[in-house]
Amino acid sequence: MWGVALRATAEQEAARAAFAAGEDLALVAGAGTGKTSTLVMMGSASRRRGLYVAFNKPIADEARARFGRNVDCRTSHSLAHRAVGHRFQDRLDASRHMPLKRTAQLLGIDRDLAVGKRRLRATTQARLVMEMVRRFCYSTDEQVAARHLGPVNGLDDHGAQYLAEVLLKRARRAWEDICSPTGQLPFQHDHYLKMWAMTRPRLRADFVLLDEAQDTNPVLEEIFLTQDAQRVCVGDPAQQIYEWRHAKDIMSGFPGQRMELTQSFRFGPAIAEVANRWLRAASSTMQLTGHASGLSGLGRAEVPDAVLCRGNADALAEVLRFLEEGVPVALAGGGKPLLKIAEAAIDLQAGRRTSHHELFLFSSWGEVQEYAEQDSAAAELKAIVELVDTYGPHQIIAAVQRMVDEDRARVVVSTVHKAKGREWKRVRIGDGFTPAADEPRARGVHPAEARLIYVAVTRAREVLDTTGIQWAEAQIRHTSRATVTSTPDGVPLAALPLTGQLEYPRSPMAQFLARHLPRTDRLVASYLHQSRGLAPAVQPMDERRPDYAALGHTIDYRLRLRLGCGLGGAVTTGVRLLGSTVPIQGAPTPEVRRALHTAGTRLLARLQTHLEGAPRLGEEELTRLCHVAGYFEAVYRNGVFSRRRNLLAHADAHTTLAHLTAAVPVYVVEDIAEQMGLAEKPFAPLLQLPDHQRVCGPVFAGSADLGGADADFIVGGLLIDCKATTRPHSLHRSAVQQLAGYLLLDYDDTYSIDRVGLYLSRQGALITWPVPEFLNTLGARAPLPQLRTRLRDHLRRAKHSTPPRKD
């Protein structure tokens, strides 16, 4: 850390003491707060054998020089190489530079593939197959699946699904070849990492320290969470900016005591104040204090040490500006990616095809522009188009050729993503965070954007120039008072339903649970202990983009029907809303709404006759009806008519229920059939209970004191929340708080709840706790009746003190 403290801070001492006591810890370390020094203190306080796992090799090498001999400092890949990878070293060396043409030959791909009007060369197919394998290697999946095909610019959903199905067989054969001692395909470091992970390794250490835990890939997360050793994960959830690369923040749900490091030695109070504003905008409760030993503050920096930008287009604008002024400038990470984009654009503008991984399907630059404009999911491609159209490929190439290496630069220009983990004396934030004059300016700043800006403003040690985020600063200053009690969209936190409130630490329910039931980490630990040894999750393997949220609603409805209950009032309300004249954002024409209302009414009637036994419907028809029902409920829950991945969005004035059920994908029917098969054994005893002891979608006395709360099932006094998760070892604290919220909202003990539990529908596992054990594990200091009374009073005070929303 910058200006290392001569003695440990009180926070560091507390963390070291908790570690010495054998606690699992989630150590939230703000920017520049000395996380590595704290971990070194922990390691030196013990003679036990330790393991420090770093994000990359340079960090591991640096840590090795600071830790004592009892702590081994490694990357996940070095651990995997020692265990498995060394057996494949010859293949690693031999295949490092294998041409794609040779890879295609080994895969048996010898001709172009037509996908609609597009054609994929054999080499392109080979690259996509190997990328599918790579994405599989970073997942917790047991086999390669269609969903491991990444984005393919130029294909619609139908084309991408077809491509995934065609390539899947080859990708599975590729993995078999890779795992074989006699295999010939290119062998990469990620391959032996996955092989090692699939052995369910036990790390040779008494304690494991995981660094940068807010950006952990799923395969490493799974290994870390299943260790018997004492575990410490350290990082800063507010610096999680790699979600788009499928990195996961494992800290928020980690079953360890949560502690914080908030004293930053990188910068002073003025920069800390800016950082804290962005922490609040990112929904973090952490508050930094600045303790830099030298001068540190805000100011103008025309020629800073670094300029941090939103994206590549903004970064190139800054580079060009410095080049015009004769200032030696470097681009963090180098200019090679920009050079490749420019060269690809030149080929396409000339009507030639390109092998660029983002642009290979297009035959002209006009096609690229049209696709980027029309496809809402093509954000990265839009950034490329903006870059090329703004500056032209030849100017981009000229700029790259004039840039210098970082060690010879006066200024380093970097995207925020490339700047993560770095720091400079004088930093200016670029202009790309301000929307263009013709762009819509949303109210507030999205938490993901706030996290990005928080990372940017905490890179400076001495001078921070915030000129480029003045608009964003004004936005969060304007909403800072409101965001204490409202969402970024201005919805009062007290008006959110239970699940919505749990997303905001400052909401009334989240604050109450944090104060009265603080030890969610212990309950998660109990859950993980009970869930060990579960079989892999059943899930769709041949579908590229399974709609897991919709599948979750569908299995919930099917289980309700199995228990002899209806789907719940939310579906009925959604049907009625579509049949009303109430304005719904994004809703279709009145004629289409009437058709959907008729279809929804018939759906409800058909399910009611099924429950009454005349006639009983088959399994497939029930699944199709339940899947369609979920979209009606979404209208009510979301308050908008979403058109993304929504069966109802394709309706017209002539649409009937038969049309909607026929549109349900086959993978949905197959997936729900597997889940229902797993439910036979755990639900058998529940089906023996009297009808009045089987309650589905229960609403509680306290549901009206917030924006609503209805649980999944209460059967014989057992409160069950159904989780259709594919990753049972990654339970977020909000899942525990949700169960606790339902239990406490039953103010008058209407349901006589004496046990609570989670049903894992993709594993067929029911995990339960008696209520006294559940509350005791969560750290309750009062009996259940008293907690319910306190919650009721707390929610009602919060509701009455919340100002009305101003639109």
N, C-alpha and C positions, 0 to 999 in steps of 0.2 A: 504493500500500500504506500501511498505517497506521504512522506514525512512520518515514518513509522513512530507510533507512540512509544515513549520510553517505558511505560508500564501499561499493563492491561487495563482496559476500561471496565467499568462495573458490568456492562453487558457481556464483555468477553469473559470476565471472571464467572458470571452466572452461567454462561454456556459451558465453560470448562468444568464447573462444578456439577452441572446436570449430566455432562458426559461421564465424568468420573463416577457418578452414581449409577451408571449403567443404562441411562435413559436413551431410547431412540429419539432423535431430534430432527426437526425441520427448522433449519437455521436460515431465516430470511435476512439476507445481507444486502443492504442498500449500496448504491454506487460509492466506491471508495472507502468502505467501512472496515476494510482489513479482514476479509473473510479467510484468506490464506493464512494470515498470521494467527487467527483464531483457531483454525484447524491444526496448525503446527503446535499451538499451546495444548490442544487436546491430546495430540499424539505424544507430546513430551510428558504429559501428566500420567502416562500409563506405560507399563513395561510389557503390556500385551502386544500381540502381533497384529499390526494394522495394515489396511490397504486403502490407498488414496486413488480414486479413479477420476482422471482428468478428461477434458473434452478433446484435446489434441496432444501430440507429442511434445511441442515446445513448452506447453504448460506443465506437463508431467516432468520434463527435464528440469525446469526451474524449481518445481516443488521438491524434487529429489535432493536438491542442494540445501533445502531448508528443513526438511523433516529429519528426525532422528533415524537411526538404523532399524528401529522396530517397525517403521512404516514403509511399505513397498509402494512406490508411486508408478502408476501404470495408466495406459489408455485401455479402453475395452478391447481394442484390436490386439494390443500386445498380450493381454490375458488370453484371448482366443487363440493367438498364434502359438503361445507356449503350450496350450492344451491340445490344439487340433491343427492349426495352420502350418506348423513346421513340417507336417507330413506331406504338404502340397507345395513346398517351396520351389521344387523343380518346375512344377507347372506354372507357378506365379512368374518365375523368371522367363520361361520359354514362351508363354502366351502374352506377355506384356504388350507387344506391339503387333498382335495378329491383325491383319487387314480384315475389314468387314466382309470382303468378298470370300475369304477363306472361312469365316464364321458362318456365312450363308451356306456354303457348300457342306460344312459339317452338320448344319441343321436340316439339310435336304431341301433347301429353298433355292430353286433354280429358275423361277419365272416371276414376272410381275403379278401382282394381285390387284384385281379390279374391285374397288369399293365405290359403288355408284358410278359417278363420272370421274372419280379419281383413280389413279394407278400408283401402286406402291412398288418400288423397285425391290429386287431380292435383298440388296444390302440394307435398304430401309427396314424391311421386315425383320431382318436379322438383328438390327439395332434395337427395334422395339421389343423383340423377344428377350434380349439380354437385359433391357431396362425393366421388363416385367419381373425377371428373376431378381434384379437388384432391389426393386420396391418390395418384393416378397421378403427379401433378406432383412429389411428394416421393420417388418411387421411381426406380430406375435402369431401369425397364422401357421398352420401345420402343413399346408400345401399351397402351391401357386394357384391363384384364382383369377377370374376375368377382371376383377376390380383392381388388379395390380397393373393393368394397362394404364399408363399415364395419359394426360391430355394430348390430343392429336388435333392440332389446328387444321381447319379445313373440312372436318367431318361433323355431321350432325349427330344427334344421339343414336339414331338408328344405325348409321354407318359405323360409329365407334363400337356399338354393341356387336355388330357383325364381325368387325376386325378383331375384337377381343375373343370371340368364340373361335375364329380361325386360328389365331396365334396361341391360344391357351394350350392346345395339345403339344405344340412345339416347345412352349415354355416349360411344360412339365417334363418333357423329355430332356430339355436342356438342363434342368435341375438334377435329373438322374445322372446325366453325363458328368456334371460338375462334381457330384458326390462320389463318383466312381474313381477308384485308384487308377484306372486305365482310361479315364475320360480325356477328351481332346479339346473341348471348347475352352475359350479364354477363362482363366481362373483369376478372381479378384479377391481383395482382402475382405470385402463384405461377405463373400461366400463362406469363408471359414468362421466368420463371426456368427453367422446364422447356424452353421453346423454345431458350433459350440453351444449356442443358446438352446438348441433342441435336445442337448444332453441333460438339461436341467442342472447346470453346474452348481456345486457348492464351493464358494470361494475360500481359499485357505487363509483365513484371517479371523481374529476375534472381534474386530470391528472394521466396518467399511465406511469410508468417507466419499460421498459422491458429489463432485463439483458441477456447477452450471446445471443444477437439477431442473431449472425451469425450461430447459430446451433439450430434454432427453428423448432419444428415439425410443419407440415402444419396445424394441427387442432388449435394449439395455435396462429399461424400466422393469420389465418382467423379471430379469435376472436379479436385480437389486431387491425388489420387493419380496422375493421368495427366499432370501437368505435368513439363516438362523442366527447369524452374527449380529452384534449391536450395529445399528445403521444410523448414519447421519447424512442427510441430504442438505446441501447448502446452495443458495442461489437467490434470485430476486424475481418473483413472479411478475413484477411490473416491467421487467426487461424481457419478457417472453415476446419475441418478434419473429419467430420462425414457424408459426402455426401453418403457414402456407407450404412448408416443407415437411408437414406431418410431425413436427417435434411436439412433445407433450410437456406440460407443466405438472410434474408429479408431486410438487411440494404441497399444493392446496389440499390434496386428499391423503397425504402421507400419514400413516398411523404413528406419529411421534409427537413429542411435546414441541409446540411451536414457540420459538424464541426469535428475537430480532437484534440486529446490529444496525444502529441508526446514526452513529457518530462518524461522519465522513471526514477523512483526513486529506481528501483530494482537493476540496474547495472550501470556501468560507461561507458565512451566513447568507450573503446576498444570493449566491448561486443556489444554496440550499433552499431558499424561499421559493425560487422559480421551480426547482425540482419538486417541491412539496405541492405546488399548485397542480403540476402535471400528475403527481401521484394520486391526488384526489380525483382528477379527471379520469384516471385509469381505474377508479373504484378500489384503490388501495388505501388501507388505514395507516400505513407506515408514515412517520414524520422524521425526516432527516434533520440533523443539525450539522453545520459546517464548522470544522475545526482545523482548517489549513493553517500552517504556521506562518506563511508569507502573505503578501497582498493577494486578494482574490475578490472579484466583484464583476459588476456589469459595466459594459462600455462599448464604444464603437471600435471595430477592428477592420480597417480597410484592407490591410494585408496581414491576415491572421496566419497562424501555423496550419490551421485546417478549416475547411469549409465543409459542412455536413449537409447533405441534400436528400430530398425525398426519393428521387429515382435517377436513372441514368440520364434522362433528358435534361433534368436540372443540373446534374453534375457536369454534363458536356457544356452547357451554357456558361458555367463558372470557369471551366477550363479555357474556353475560347476567350472569355473576358481577360483572364490573366495573360494569355498568350499575346493578345493585342497590346497589353501594357508592358510586355517584355519581362514578365515575372516568371521565373522557372517554376513550372507546376507539374505535379504528378497526380495520377489517378490511382487511388487505392485499389489494389488488385490488378493493376495494369490495364492497358487498353485493348488487349487481344479480343475480348468478347465484342467490343464495339467494332473492331476491325472486321470481324466475321460477319456481323450484321450488315455493315456497309457493303462488303463484297457480295453478300447474298442479294441485297437490294439492287445492286448494279446488274447482276445477272437477270433478276426478275424484270427490271425495267427494260432490259433488252430482249425480253421474251424467252430467256433461257431458264431452265430448271436449276434448282440449287439443292445441295445436300444439307443445308443448315437445319438443325434439329427442330427449329420452330417453324420453318417455312417450306419444308420439302414437298408438301402436297400442292403447292400453288404453282401456276404456270405463268403468272404475270403479277406485277406489283398492284395493279388495279384489283385483282382478286383478293389480295391480302387486305387492302384498304376496305373493300366491301365486307369481307368476313369480319374484320375487327369491329366495324361499325354495327353489324347486325347481331353478333353473338355476345350476349351479356356476360358470358363466362370467360371471355378472351381478354382479361385485364392485362396480362403480360404482353400479349400480342399488340394491344392498343398502345402500350408504352413504346414498343418497337416502331410502330407506324408513326407515332408522334415524333419520335427521335429523327427518323429518316426524313419525314415530310418537312420538319422544321429546319433542318440544317443541310440536308442533301448528303448522299453517301460520300461524295468526293471531299466535301468539307470535313466530314467525320474522319476520313482516312488521313487527311492532312493534319488534323488536330492530333490524332494519335501519334503520328510520326514526329511531331514537334514536342510532345511531352517528354519529360525526363524521369529517371528512376527516383524513388522517394529519397534516397540518400543524397541526391543532388538538388532536390527541390526546395524552393523557399516556401511554397504552399502545397499542402496535400488536399486534394478534393476527394471526398468519399461519400458514398451513400451511407445512411445510418446503419444499414445492415452490415456493411463492411467495417464500420467504425466500432462495432460492439467489442468490448474487451480492451479498447485502446483509450488513450487520453493525450491531450496536448495542452500547452500553456495557454494559447490564445485560440479560441474557437468562434467562428461565425456560423449561424444557422442559415442555410440557403432559403431562397424565396419559394420553393416548390410546395410548401405547406399551405400557401394562400391560394384559394380557388381562383381560376381565371374569371374575368368579368362576366363572361357568358355562361359560367357554370352555376348550378343551383347551390346556394349556401345554406347548408342544413343548420338547424338550431343545435348549438352545442358541438362537441367534438366526440367522435366515437371512441370508446375505450382502447381499441386496437391502435388507433392513430395517436391517442394520448400516450400509450406505452412507447411508441416509436419516438415521439418528441421528448419523453422523459429520458430515454437513452441518449438522445442527441445533446440535451442541455447538461447532462452529467459527465460529458467528456472533457469539459474545460477545467483547468486548474486555476489560472490567474485571471483571465478575461473571457467573459461570455458575451457575445454580441447576438441579441435576440431579434435583430431587425427583421429577419425573414419569417418570424412567427408572430409578428405584431397582431395580425388579424386573429390568429388562433388564441393568443394571449388575451385579447379583448373578449373573445367568445367565452373562455372559461372564467374570466373575471366577472363577466356579466351574469353567468349562470352559477357562480360559485356558491352564492347563498342558497339558490334554489336546489342545487345538486345535493345539498345536505339532506333534503327531504324529498327530492324528486329524481326521476331518471333523466338521462340526457335529452329525452324527448318531452320532458316536462310533466310526466305522469307522477303524481304523489306516490312515494314509496308505500305509505300506509294503505293506499288503494289497490296495490298489487295483490294477486293471489299468493298463497303460501309459497309455491315453487318460484314465483317471480321475486318475492321478497328475499329468498335465500341467495339470490344472485348478487344482492347488494348488502355489504357489511353494515351499512348505516340504517338499514330498514328496521322497523320496530321488531319484527319477529327475529331477524338475525341478531340484533343486539340482545334481545331477551335470552335467546338460546346460548349465545356466547357467554353471558353473565351467569346464568343459572345451570346450564348443562355444558360446561366448557370442554370436557375431555372426549371430544369426538374421536381423537386419536386412539384412545383405549378401546372404544367400541369397534373402530375399524380394525384394530389389531385382533380383537376377538373374532370378528367376521373372517379375516384372512386365515386365522387358525382353523376355523370350522370349514372353510372352503378349500383347504388344501386337498390335492388329489382329485379334483374335479376333472371330468373328461373335457376335451376341447369343445368349444361351443359349436353347435350346429348352425350353419348359416349358408346363404346362397353362394355357390361356387362359380356358376356359369354366367352370372349377371354382373355387368361391369359397374353399374351404379345402383346397388340395392338401396331402396328408400327405407332405411332402418327406422326412422321415426314413424312412418306409416305402418311398418310391420309391427312395431311395438304396440300401436293402438289396436291393430288387428288381433294380435294374440291376447291382449287384455279383454277385448270383446268376446272372443271365442271361449275364454275361460269363464267369463261371466255367464255365458249361455250354458256352459257345462254345469255350472252351479245352479242352474235354473232361474237365473236373474236376467233382467233386461240390460240394454246397453248403457242406460243412465240418461239423465235429463239433458246433458250437454248436446247429445246428438239430436234429440227432439227440438231443442231450442235453435240449433243451427238450421234444421229443416224449416222451422217457423220463420226464422229471420229471412231466409231466401224467399219465402212466400209473402212477406210483408212489403210495405213500401218504405221501410227504414233504410236510409242511405247506407251503403256498404262500400268502402273504398275498393275500387277495382272490380266491382260486381258487373256481370253482363247486363244485357238489355232486359227490360221487364218481361218480354216474351220468354227469354231463356230462363230467367228466374222462376217463372211460373212452371216451366217444364221440369226444372230441377226440384221444385217444391212438390210437384205431383210424384216424381220418381222417389223422393225421400219419404213421402207419406206412405207410398206403397211398400217401400223397404221396411219401415217400422211395422206396418200391418202384417207383412209376411213373417217377420221375426216373432211377432206376438202370437200368430197362429201356430208357429213352431213350438213356442213355449207351452201353449195350451194343448199341444199334442195332435193337432188336426190341420194340416198334415205335418209330419216330421220331415225336415229337410235334410238332404245329404251333406256330407262333410265339405265337399268342394263348394256347393252353393252357399253354405253358411260362411265359409271363408270369403267368398267373393262379396257377399252382402256386407260382412263386417268391414272389409277393406274399404268399400265405398262409403260406409257410415263414417269412417274416420275423417273424410274430407268435409262432411257436413258439420262434424264437431269442430273442425278447425276454423270454420267460418265464425262460430260463436267464440271460441277460445281466443283467436287472434284479432277479431274485430275487423278483419279485412278479407277480401276474396283473392287469395294468392293464385297466381297463374303459373308458378314454377312447380313442376312435377305434381300437377293436380289433375286428376281425372275429370273433375267437374269443369275445368277450364276449356275442355274440348266440346262441351255441350252446345247444342243449338236449340231452336224452338221445337224441334221434333224429337229431341232426345228422350228416351224412356229408361226405365230401370234396367231393362234387358240390355240396352246399349252400354250402360255404365258397368254392369257386372261382366259383360263380355270383354270390356277393355282392361280388366284386371290382369296383370301379367302372370304368366304361368309360374314364374319363380316364386311369386307370392303364395300360390296354392301349395306348391311343394314345400316351401319353408315352413308354413304354418302347420302343415301335416306332420312334419318332423317334430315341431315343438309340442303339438298336441299329443303325439305318441309319448314323448318324454314326461308329459303331465299325468299320464295314467296312474302311475304308482303313488306319487306324492299327493294327488288329489283324491285318491280312492277313499281314505278315511273321512275327508271333508264332505264327500257326497252322501255319507251315511247320516249326517246331522239333520235334524228337523229343519224344515223350510225357514222357520223364523230365526234360526241361528245362522243362516247364510245370507249375508247382506252384501250387495255389490254397489260400488259407487256411493258409500255412505257420506252424508253431509253432517257436519257437527254443529253443536250449539254455538261454537265460536267462529264458524265459517263466515258469518255476517260481519264480524269485527275486522275483517280484512277483505281483500278482493275475492274471496272464495277459497274453499279447500274441500276437495272430495277425494277420499282414498280409493284404493282398488277394491279390497275385500275385507270384511270382518266375518270370520267363520268360527263359531263356538268360542268367542272371546279372543280369537287370534287375529290381530290386525296385520294384514299382509300387503306389502307393496311389491308389485310385479316389476322385475327388471329384465328386459330382453337384451342384456349387454353381451357383446362378443368378447369382452375382456374382464372376466370376473375378479381378477386380482388387482384391478384399478378402481376401487370404490371411492368416490368423492365424498367429502364430509357432508355435502348438501344432501346426499341420499340418507344419511343417518339423521340429519336435522329434519328432513321431511317426515320421517317416521315419528320422531319426537314431537314435531308440530301437530300431527294428526292426534297423537295420544293426548296432548295437553289441551287441544281444542274441544275435546269431549268434556266440556265443563261439568255437566250434570251426570256424567258416567252413564249415559244412555245405553252404551253398547257393552258395558261391563268388560272392558278390555283387560285381560290379565296376561297376555303374551303379545309380542310384536315380532315381525319377521320379514325377511326378504325372500321372494321366490325368484330364482334364476331360471327363466323359461328356456334358455338355450342350453342349459345343463341339466334341467329337470331336478334342481336342488332347492330345498326349502330350509332356510337357516333361521332359527328362532331364538328368542331370549324371554324368560319371564320378566314381567314389567319391573319388579324390584331390582333384579340383576341389571336390566337395561339402564334404569335410572342411576343406580349406584356406579356402574361402569362409566357413565357420562359425567360423574362428579356432582350429582344432585345433593344439595344440602338441606332440602326440605321434602316432606312427603308429597305424593302426587296431588291430593286435594288442594294443598296449599299452593303448589306450583300452578295449578289450573286457575285458582283465584287470582294469583299475582299476574298471570298472563292476561286474563280477561281485563283487569284494571289497566294494565300497561297498554294493551292494544286500543282500548277505548280512549284513554288519554291522548295517545298518539293520533288517533283518528280525529278527535275533536280539535286538536291543536294544529292540524295540517291546513294551510291555506288552500282555497279552491284553485284548481288549475286554470290558468289564463291562456287561452288559445289566440 
